């Protein structure tokens, strides 16, 4: 089972690494970090970390699973016809097409989300509507073989959901236990519905 995770300059690291930690533990999984242009190092959106692409998108035209991560770099990818063409062609034969955070904007730009409910980072939900989707404020949204996740950390939830669909709930729960994913955050401010208005505004200004 080939799982393609496109990576690019301006990626948000956890968008890719969170799903990787889950999906790489599935029986028979082969996870491929693929450069959207060419192999080599790709810097994260804050330039502090480099992720290495062992191949390019063209090396794996028909993966069984697509996981498109987000980050500031997706803004440019939304207008790159070569990348959008790969997404469309890969989606035609994929078993699952998924995204994390603003990776959904790339799926939307490729026409994958037309008429579907979808989610992304809360700051850019409205943009999904401009791309033909119906934006919803949920952490994980399933629409047939398309699964979108909200911001950054929700990619882990998406990957566990996908693991359950692919290998059964027992395997997914065993993976969850193996990575000890049992969140107990020190603050209850992880969504705009919970965070105080001043914190929402602070996050908006810092993004």
Secondary structure, 3 states (H helix, E strand, C coil): CEEEEEECCCECHHHHHHHHHHHCCCCCCEEEEEECCCCEEEEECCCCCEEEECEEHHHCCCCCEEEECCCCCHHHHCCCHHHHHHHHHHHHHCCEEEEECCHHHHHHHCCCCCCCEECCCHHHHHHHHHCCCEECCCCEEEECCEEEECCCCHHHHHHHHHHHHHHCHHHHHHHHHHCCCCCCCCCCCCCCCCCCHHHHHHHHHHC
